[in-house]
Structures are given as C-alpha cells and as structure tokens.
Amino acid sequence: MSTEERIGRHPITPRRVSFDWDRTPLHWIPDEPTATHVINVLHLLLPAGERWFVKVFKEALPLVGDPELLKDVKGFMGQEATHSVQHAYVLDHLAAQRLGTEGFTKYVDFLFGNLLGERPPFGAPVPAREWLRFRLAIIAAIEQFTAVLGNWVLHAEGLDRADADEIMLDLLRWHGAEEVEHRAVAFDMYQHCGGEGLSRYARRVEGMVVTAPVLLYLWAWGTAYLIRRDPQLAGRLRYSLREHNRAVGKGLLPTWRELGSAIPRYFRRSYHPSQEGSLRKAVDYLATSPAARAAAGAVGRAALS
C-alpha cells in the first residue's frame, strides 16, 4: 500500500472552525476584482449545495452496508455541513459591505431544493431509487471539481504573491484541504449505491455530462452578478474572458486546462478520485491552518474540562 493510500485511511473528521471577517476587504485580492469575484462564486453556490449533499446522503445511508464507508460518509457529511455554514457567513460579510447576493442565491436554492429535491421535479415518473442514484452521481461529479479546486488553492502561490487576505486564504485552503481529504467519499458512495455494471457507469457519465455545463454556466453568471453589483466598482467593470485569463496568467485562478482535463479523467472506466491531488499536502495544511489548529485546540480543552 502506498503512502498516499495509508494517509487516506485516516479518519475524516469535521473541524469546527471559525473565521473573523471584520478586517477582510471586499476586494480581498488587492486590485483584482475579477479574480476576487470569480472565487467568491464559491460562497454563492456552496451554502445551499453542501446542505443538499448532506440531505441526499442522509437518504442514502440505509443503503450503505460497508462499515468503513459508513464512517467516511458520516465524516464527509459533518465536513460538508461545516463548509456550508462558514461560506454562508461570508455571504453575511458581503451583505455588510453592501453587496447583497439574494438575487442570485434564490435560484441556487431553487436548483437544489426543488429541481434536485427529494422527489423528481414536475412529477416526472422516475422511480425513487433511480432518482436517488442520479443525485448521488451528480454529487460525485461535483466532488471531482471540488477536489481539483481544493488541490489548486493549496498550491496557488499567486494568491500569496498578490497579498490576498490571509483570513480568506485560510478559509479557502482549509476547505480545499478537506475536499482533497475526502475526495473519494462521494465517488465511493455512488459506486456502492449506484447499481451494477454498465448502468452504474453510464449513470456516472450522465452525472458529469449534466454537472459540468451547469457549473460553468452558474460560475459565469455568478461572477457577472457580483461584478455588476459591486458597490466599489459602480458599474465601471463587466466580467470578461480577457480579464479572467489575465488573472489566470498571474496564478490567481486555475487554468482552463486544469479544470477541463478533470472531465476526461472522470470518464475513464478505471478512474478513482484517490488519483486527484496531493493528500500529503492537504494533511500538512490542516496541521498548520490557523482556523483548524484553533478548532483542534478548542476540542482538546473541552475534552480536558
């Protein structure tokens, strides 16, 4: 067994972190509003999205017959619930700086709460088990991208060179490290519950075929929304691929190749997400993250009291 595989068997545990946003500026990457808001789309999508992950996994828990997978899934659910809460606090911080997000997040809430809710939308005649499997496939596909993004932000030295706000960087890297840490759980959950043989693989492909274009659309729309309503820009800037690519060139955003190549990898029949990113890098960051260390200290003090 490789070092990475041995590390991967460590318990997946929620870290009850907290962040102080009082000193974080609206443009937390100085003089880079486009890069700032491209990344800020995470805060628009994740509160509702990760709450939805937890709800779907709760529905699927009775189908899990593997005790080790069950432990990982429960750890995953705890981590995702914490991510949702912490990104929601960033939305509050944006609102306090006169950048309201409700006009966008109501559509995200509708997507996860209604279109992808417990029952198929519009009364579609899809059997309950198949609808659950489809939503598990969607989550596995989304987690493919979150693992890629998590690995990217752990290595994104361009954000350090740009003097990005250290609190926001810690949030992103703590979250990114946990995404790499649990990178295989949603995939393993889908493989365990997703049926047999060719139909299971076909549904996995279907999950990515649906997920990738929807995520791209939401990200472009969300970035344009934030830039258009940014009170410090006052309508002087619009989202453009030119500005986006300039930020990519400075190492402030992942390259299109990094994101796009995640899709054909996922389509390989032999693919497993344990191949994504550096688990060692993730574990090392979680050992040094100010927020994660503070959370671990609080747990230790509570255990001694």
HELIX and SHEET records of a PDB file:
HELIX    1   1 THR A    3  GLY A    8  1                                   6    
HELIX    2   2 PRO A   33  ALA A   60  1                                  28    
HELIX    3   3 LEU A   61  LEU A   63  5                                   3    
HELIX    4   4 PRO A   67  ALA A   96  1                                  30    
HELIX    5   5 GLU A  102  PHE A  110  1                                   9    
HELIX    6   6 LEU A  111  LEU A  115  3                                   5    
HELIX    7   7 PRO A  121  GLY A  123  5                                   3    
HELIX    8   8 ALA A  128  HIS A  155  1                                  28    
HELIX    9   9 GLU A  157  ARG A  161  1                                   5    
HELIX   10  10 GLU A  166  GLU A  181  1                                  16    
HELIX   11  11 VAL A  185  CYS A  193  1                                   9    
HELIX   12  12 GLY A  197  ARG A  229  1                                  33    
HELIX   13  13 LEU A  241  GLY A  249  1                                   9    
HELIX   14  14 TRP A  256  GLY A  260  1                                   5    
HELIX   15  15 ALA A  262  PHE A  267  1                                   6    
HELIX   16  16 PRO A  273  GLN A  275  5                                   3    
HELIX   17  17 LEU A  279  THR A  288  1                                  10    
HELIX   18  18 PRO A  290  LEU A  304  1                                  15    
END                                                                             
